[in-house]
Amino acid sequence: MLQGLLTFRGRYRILNLAWFAFFLTFVCWFNLAPFLKTVAHDLHLNPGQAKTLLACNLALTIPARIIIGMVLDRFGPRITFSMLLIYAAIPCLGTAFAQDFNQMVWCRLAMGIVGAGFVVGIRLVAEWFPSREIGFAQGIYGGWGNFGSFASEAILPSIAVASGVLAAGHVNWRFAIGLTGVITAVYGVIFYLSVRNTPPGKVYQRPARDGGMEVTSATSFWALLLTNIPLVGALALITWRLEKVKFLSPTAALGVWVFLLFLYLFQAFQAYQVNREVVSGTKQYPQEDRYKMGQVFLLELAYAVSFGSELAVVSMLPTFIENTFHVGEVIAGPIAATYPLMNLVSRPAGGLISDKIGSRKWTLVVMLGGLGIGYFLMSRIGSGWPLPLTVILTMSCAFFVFGGAGATFGIAPLIKRRVTGQIAGNVGAYGSVGSVIYTTIYSLLPKGPEGGQGLFEILGTAGIIVCFLCAFLLKEPQTALSKDFVEEDAAMVGH
């Protein structure tokens, strides 16, 4: 497959265009993290406000991934991804021109929508690649796209310093952040002109009804309603954070909580409308056409502890390095960037291993176990540690974190083809749920290195728990052996 990527032809051309689109959305999504300390100084933010911005950056990603998953299944990846890339310029430029905490909150909330771009490429890659290659292809897409967080931490500080020297003699974070939005919007136009939803001759499958996720049994419908609760709960948690830093008044916060309750009830009603025949028992799917929502939930938990922890650690690691080793942003940024650097190899490796060894389940279980152990070891990092050892441990832990995310999406696209976007949206949204929970916990922990060490202990515990849940409850995906997948695989060989 690596040789195919270099040819830039057929499905490999689509994969290259997709991962770079995802890469740019992550550059935008994480463009504040390497400048958080400088931004806090320039805008006179207290530590609580600065940490709240990290949570705001993640908030709307949760509903956005669900909504974009529905839009994607209906309209296709080409138009969905293109519009999202063009939209990215708005919150980037808004952040660049923000003058106070309130303006920054609105801009970072809007930026959360850009973080939903990941979902689009999952469906696009699944349409172009046969099931026997899906793990590695999704790993390339997710891993190389996730590399955008590395670019933000490693490159943007240097751009800010260089432009600052030319301008006012200080770190020009505004220019660096604004530039990411302009570049991403231009690529959105290029993407629209260059991509097809499916290979020639293949029909793009759409769900029978819009408005909610299609399930195939009454039990899965009730499970869907239960698994939607944490999605709304994470938004309620962010509302509480905004009320604590006085961005929202108690009355406004109460209003948001009431709105979220009605949002959940409306979402439940929409899901019922889509699945009412199944819930009432008047319609039954054939056994070979069914999937279990419980299996999706296990993947959601796996993504919460893998990708969710990635989002939280990428956001806090530069500051943790600065406080622990007493170095500046230009040094701390590249050191912290060794964590997302592993995306280049570990996420594709997770997908490739799941393709080759014949057990996607146990690939995921091993990755989650390594993730838990890795975070426990990171919780011991202190000022007396040699920096090279810290880098080695960070990269080792990251291998299992990103490998776990890759192994998760080595399974997710194989569950149910026509609702792949919505399944990917729900699984992806749990990544944001995990990150919101982790960043909220981090904001409540002691300031300084102790807070980071405490967070790593929590991440390790969560990883081990989900590892055991997947070991005992997760099933090997069988959908990939169905007639539809076999026929689609045969049709893709020539593209």
C-alpha positions in Angstrom: 0.0 0.0 0.0 2.9 2.4 0.7 4.0 2.0 -2.9 0.5 2.8 -4.0 0.5 6.0 -1.9 3.5 7.2 -3.8 1.8 6.7 -7.2 -1.0 9.1 -6.3 -3.4 7.2 -8.5 -6.8 5.7 -8.1 -7.9 5.0 -4.5 -4.4 6.0 -3.2 -4.9 9.4 -4.7 -8.2 9.7 -2.7 -6.4 8.5 0.5 -3.7 11.2 0.1 -6.2 13.9 -0.5 -8.3 12.7 2.5 -5.5 12.5 5.1 -4.1 15.9 4.1 -7.6 17.4 4.5 -7.8 15.8 8.0 -4.3 17.0 8.7 -5.2 20.6 8.1 -8.3 20.4 10.3 -6.1 19.2 13.1 -3.6 22.0 12.5 -6.5 24.4 13.0 -8.1 22.6 15.9 -4.9 22.5 17.9 -3.4 25.9 16.9 -4.1 27.4 20.3 -2.4 24.8 22.5 1.3 25.8 21.8 0.5 29.5 22.6 -1.8 29.0 25.6 0.7 30.5 28.1 1.4 33.5 25.8 -2.3 34.1 25.0 -3.1 34.0 28.7 -0.5 36.6 29.3 -1.5 38.9 26.4 -5.2 38.7 27.2 -4.7 38.7 31.0 -6.4 35.4 31.6 -6.2 33.5 34.9 -5.3 29.8 35.0 -8.9 28.7 35.2 -9.9 30.7 32.1 -6.9 29.4 30.2 -7.8 25.8 30.9 -11.4 26.5 30.1 -10.4 27.5 26.6 -9.1 23.9 26.1 -12.4 22.5 27.0 -14.3 25.0 24.8 -12.1 23.8 21.9 -13.6 20.4 22.3 -17.2 21.1 23.2 -19.1 21.5 19.9 -17.0 18.6 18.4 -19.4 16.3 20.2 -22.7 17.3 18.5 -20.8 18.3 15.3 -19.5 14.7 14.8 -23.1 13.3 15.2 -24.6 15.9 12.8 -21.8 15.7 10.3 -22.1 12.0 10.3 -25.8 12.3 9.3 -25.0 15.0 6.7 -22.2 12.8 5.4 -24.3 9.7 4.9 -26.9 11.8 3.0 -24.8 14.1 0.8 -21.4 12.4 0.6 -17.8 13.1 1.7 -16.9 15.5 -1.1 -19.2 18.4 -0.4 -19.2 17.8 3.4 -15.5 17.9 3.8 -15.0 20.8 1.4 -17.5 23.0 3.2 -15.9 22.1 6.6 -12.4 23.0 5.4 -13.6 26.4 4.0 -15.5 27.0 7.3 -12.3 26.6 9.3 -11.1 30.0 8.2 -13.8 31.7 10.3 -12.8 30.5 13.8 -9.1 30.7 13.0 -9.3 34.3 12.0 -11.7 35.0 14.8 -9.1 33.6 17.3 -6.4 35.7 15.6 -8.4 38.9 16.2 -9.9 38.1 19.6 -9.2 40.8 22.3 -10.6 39.2 25.5 -11.7 36.0 27.2 -15.3 36.2 26.0 -14.3 36.6 22.4 -11.8 33.8 22.6 -14.5 31.4 24.1 -16.8 32.0 21.2 -14.1 31.4 18.7 -12.8 28.2 20.3 -16.4 26.9 20.6 -16.8 27.5 16.9 -13.4 25.8 16.3 -14.8 22.6 17.8 -16.9 22.0 14.7 -13.7 21.8 12.7 -12.6 18.9 14.8 -15.5 16.9 13.4 -13.7 16.6 10.0 -12.3 13.2 11.0 -15.6 11.5 10.5 -15.9 12.5 6.9 -12.7 10.8 5.8 -13.6 7.6 7.6 -16.6 7.1 5.2 -14.6 8.3 2.2 -11.8 5.8 2.8 -14.2 3.0 3.5 -15.9 3.6 0.1 -12.6 3.4 -1.8 -10.8 0.5 0.0 -11.6 -3.2 0.3 -12.3 -4.6 3.7 -9.1 -6.6 3.8 -7.1 -3.3 3.6 -9.5 -1.1 5.6 -7.5 -1.2 8.9 -4.2 0.0 7.3 -6.0 2.5 5.0 -7.9 4.0 8.0 -4.7 4.0 10.0 -2.9 6.0 7.3 -5.8 8.4 7.1 -6.1 8.8 10.9 -2.4 8.7 11.7 -1.1 11.0 9.1 -4.1 13.3 9.6 -3.6 13.4 13.3 0.0 14.5 12.6 -1.6 18.0 12.3 -1.5 18.3 16.0 2.3 17.7 15.8 2.6 20.4 13.2 0.7 22.8 15.4 3.0 22.2 18.4 6.3 21.9 16.5 6.0 24.4 13.6 3.5 27.1 14.6 5.7 28.5 17.5 8.6 29.0 15.1 6.3 30.8 12.6 5.0 33.0 15.4 8.5 33.9 16.5 9.7 34.6 12.9 6.7 36.7 12.1 7.0 38.5 15.4 10.6 39.5 14.7 9.5 40.9 11.4 6.6 42.7 13.0 6.6 43.9 16.6 9.4 41.9 18.1 7.3 39.4 20.1 5.7 36.1 19.6 3.1 36.8 16.9 0.6 34.0 17.7 -2.2 35.9 15.9 -0.5 35.6 12.6 0.3 31.9 13.0 -3.2 31.0 14.0 -4.8 33.1 11.2 -2.5 31.6 8.6 -3.7 28.1 9.3 -7.3 29.1 8.6 -6.5 30.7 5.2 -4.5 27.7 4.0 -7.2 25.3 5.1 -9.9 27.2 3.3 -7.9 27.3 0.0 -7.4 23.5 0.3 -11.2 23.1 0.7 -11.7 24.4 -2.8 -8.9 22.1 -4.1 -10.5 19.1 -2.3 -13.9 19.8 -3.9 -12.4 19.9 -7.4 -10.3 16.7 -6.9 -12.4 14.1 -5.1 -15.2 11.6 -5.9 -17.5 10.0 -3.3 -17.0 6.5 -4.7 -15.0 4.7 -7.3 -16.5 4.7 -10.8 -19.4 2.4 -11.1 -20.1 2.1 -7.4 -23.3 3.4 -5.9 -23.1 5.6 -2.8 -25.3 3.9 -0.2 -27.6 6.2 1.8 -29.7 5.5 4.9 -33.4 5.0 4.2 -34.4 7.9 6.5 -32.8 11.0 7.8 -32.8 12.5 11.3 -31.4 9.7 13.5 -29.3 6.6 13.5 -30.7 3.4 12.0 -30.5 0.4 14.3 -31.6 -3.2 13.6 -33.2 -4.3 16.8 -35.3 -2.9 19.7 -32.6 -3.7 22.2 -30.1 -1.7 20.1 -32.5 1.2 20.0 -32.7 1.4 23.8 -28.9 1.0 24.0 -28.6 3.9 21.5 -30.6 6.2 23.8 -28.4 5.2 26.8 -25.1 5.8 24.9 -26.3 9.3 23.8 -26.6 10.4 27.5 -22.8 10.9 27.9 -22.7 13.0 24.7 -25.2 15.5 26.2 -23.6 15.1 29.7 -20.2 16.3 28.3 -21.8 19.4 27.0 -23.5 20.0 30.4 -20.1 19.6 32.0 -18.6 22.3 29.8 -21.5 24.6 30.6 -20.7 24.1 34.3 -17.0 25.0 33.5 -18.1 28.2 31.7 -20.4 29.2 34.7 -17.5 28.7 37.1 -15.2 31.1 35.2 -18.2 33.6 35.0 -18.6 33.4 31.2 -22.2 32.3 31.9 -24.4 33.6 34.7 -26.1 30.9 36.9 -29.4 31.7 35.1 -27.8 31.4 31.7 -26.1 28.1 32.7 -29.5 26.7 33.9 -31.0 27.7 30.6 -28.3 25.8 28.7 -28.9 22.7 30.8 -32.6 22.9 30.1 -31.9 23.3 26.4 -29.6 20.2 26.5 -32.3 18.2 28.1 -34.7 19.1 25.4 -32.0 18.4 22.8 -31.6 14.9 24.2 -35.3 14.3 24.1 -35.6 15.7 20.5 -32.7 13.4 19.5 -34.4 10.4 21.1 -37.7 11.3 19.3 -35.8 11.5 15.9 -34.2 8.2 16.6 -37.6 6.7 17.3 -39.1 8.1 14.1 -36.3 6.4 12.1 -36.6 3.1 14.0 -40.3 3.0 15.0 -41.1 -0.2 13.1 -38.2 -2.0 14.7 -39.1 -0.8 18.2 -42.8 -1.8 17.8 -41.9 -5.2 16.4 -43.6 -4.7 13.0 -40.2 -4.9 11.2 -37.5 -7.4 11.7 -34.1 -7.3 10.0 -32.7 -10.6 8.7 -29.9 -11.9 11.0 -27.2 -11.2 8.4 -28.3 -7.6 8.2 -28.2 -6.8 11.9 -25.6 -5.2 14.1 -25.5 -4.7 17.9 -25.3 -1.3 19.4 -23.5 -2.8 22.4 -20.5 -3.5 20.2 -20.6 0.1 19.0 -20.6 1.2 22.6 -17.4 -0.8 23.3 -15.7 1.0 20.4 -17.0 4.3 21.8 -15.3 3.6 25.1 -12.1 2.4 23.4 -12.0 5.7 21.4 -12.7 7.7 24.5 -9.6 6.3 26.3 -7.4 6.4 23.2 -8.2 9.4 21.1 -9.9 11.1 24.0 -6.8 10.9 26.0 -4.8 12.1 23.0 -6.8 15.3 22.7 -6.4 16.0 26.4 -2.7 15.2 26.5 -1.9 17.2 23.3 -3.6 20.2 24.9 -1.9 20.0 28.2 1.5 18.4 27.5 3.3 21.6 26.3 2.4 23.4 29.6 3.3 20.3 31.6 6.8 20.2 30.0 7.2 23.9 30.6 6.3 23.7 34.3 8.1 20.4 35.0 11.4 21.2 33.3 11.3 25.1 33.4 11.8 25.6 29.7 10.2 28.1 27.3 7.6 27.5 24.6 10.0 27.2 21.7 11.7 24.2 23.5 8.6 22.8 25.2 6.5 22.7 22.0 8.8 20.4 20.0 9.4 18.2 23.0 5.7 17.8 23.6 5.2 17.3 19.9 7.1 14.0 20.1 3.8 12.6 21.5 1.6 13.3 18.4 4.6 12.6 16.2 4.0 8.9 16.8 0.8 9.2 14.8 2.8 8.8 11.6 3.6 5.2 12.4 1.5 3.9 15.4 -2.0 4.5 14.1 -1.3 2.9 10.7 0.5 0.1 12.5 -2.5 -0.5 14.7 -4.7 -0.8 11.6 -2.2 -2.9 9.7 -1.8 -5.4 12.6 -5.6 -5.7 12.8 -5.6 -6.4 9.0 -2.9 -9.0 9.1 -3.1 -11.1 12.3 -6.7 -12.1 11.8 -8.0 -10.7 15.1 -9.1 -7.0 15.1 -10.5 -7.5 18.7 -7.2 -8.7 20.3 -5.2 -6.0 18.4 -7.4 -3.4 20.1 -7.2 -5.1 23.5 -3.3 -5.2 23.4 -3.1 -1.6 22.4 -5.4 -0.5 25.2 -3.4 -2.5 27.8 -0.2 -0.9 26.6 -1.9 2.5 26.7 -2.9 2.0 30.4 0.6 0.9 31.4 2.2 3.8 29.4 0.2 6.4 31.2 0.9 5.0 34.6 4.7 5.3 33.8 4.2 8.8 32.5 2.7 9.8 35.9 6.1 9.3 37.4 7.8 12.0 35.2 9.4 14.7 37.3 12.0 17.5 37.2 14.8 15.1 38.0 14.1 13.0 34.9 16.6 13.3 31.9 14.7 14.9 29.0 15.8 12.1 26.6 14.2 9.5 28.9 11.0 11.6 29.1 10.9 11.8 25.3 11.3 8.0 24.9 8.6 7.2 27.4 6.3 9.7 25.9 6.7 8.3 22.4 6.4 4.7 23.7 3.1 5.5 25.4 1.9 7.4 22.3 2.5 4.3 20.2 -0.2 2.4 22.1 -2.5 5.4 22.4 -2.6 6.0 18.6 -2.4 2.3 17.8 -5.5 1.8 19.9 -7.3 4.6 18.0 -6.2 2.9 14.7 -7.4 -0.5 15.8 -10.8 1.0 16.9 -11.3 2.3 13.3 -10.1 -1.0 12.0 -13.4 -2.3 13.3 -15.9 0.6 13.1 -16.2 0.9 9.3 -17.0 -2.8 9.1 -20.1 -2.8 11.3 -22.8 -1.5 8.9 -21.9 0.1 5.5 -24.9 2.4 4.9 -24.6 4.0 8.3 -20.8 4.1 8.5 -20.8 7.9 8.8 -23.2 7.9 11.8 -21.3 5.0 13.5 -18.1 6.8 12.9 -19.7 10.0 14.2 -20.9 8.4 17.4 -17.6 6.6 18.0 -15.7 9.8 17.2 -17.9 11.9 19.4 -16.9 9.7 22.4 -13.3 10.7 21.7 -14.4 14.2 22.4 -16.5 13.1 25.4 -13.4 11.5 26.9 -11.3 14.6 26.3 -13.9 16.9 27.8 -14.0 14.7 31.0 -10.2 14.5 31.1 -9.6 18.2 30.6 -12.3 19.0 33.2 -10.5 16.7 35.7 -7.2 18.3 34.8 -8.6 21.8 35.5 -9.6 20.6 39.0 -6.2 19.1 39.8 -3.4 21.0 41.6 -1.5 23.5 39.5 2.0 22.6 38.3 3.5 19.2 37.5 1.4 17.5 40.2 -1.8 18.1 38.1 -0.3 16.5 35.0 0.9 13.5 37.0 -2.5 13.0 38.5 -4.1 13.2 35.0 -1.8 10.5 33.7 -2.8 8.2 36.6 -6.4 8.7 35.7 -5.8 8.0 32.0 -3.9 4.8 32.9 -6.8 3.6 35.1 -9.4 4.2 32.4 -7.3 2.5 29.8 -6.9 -0.7 31.9 -10.7 -0.8 32.7 -11.7 -0.5 29.0 -9.0 -3.0 28.0 -10.7 -5.6 30.2 -14.2 -4.7 29.0 -13.1 -5.2 25.4 -11.3 -8.5 26.2 -14.4 -10.0 27.7 -17.3 -8.4 25.7 -16.1 -7.3 22.3 -16.8 -9.6 19.3 -14.8 -10.0 16.1 -16.6 -8.1 13.3 -18.4 -10.4 11.0 -20.0 -7.9 8.6 -16.8 -7.9 6.5 -17.6 -11.4 5.5 -21.1 -10.6 4.2 -22.1 -10.8 0.6 -22.3 -7.0 0.2 -18.7 -6.5 1.4 -17.4 -9.4 -0.7 -19.0 -7.9 -3.9 -17.7 -4.4 -3.1 -14.2 -5.7 -2.4 -14.2 -7.3 -5.8 -15.4 -4.1 -7.5 -12.7 -2.0 -5.8 -9.7 -4.1 -7.0 -9.4 -2.2 -10.2 -9.5 1.2 -8.7 
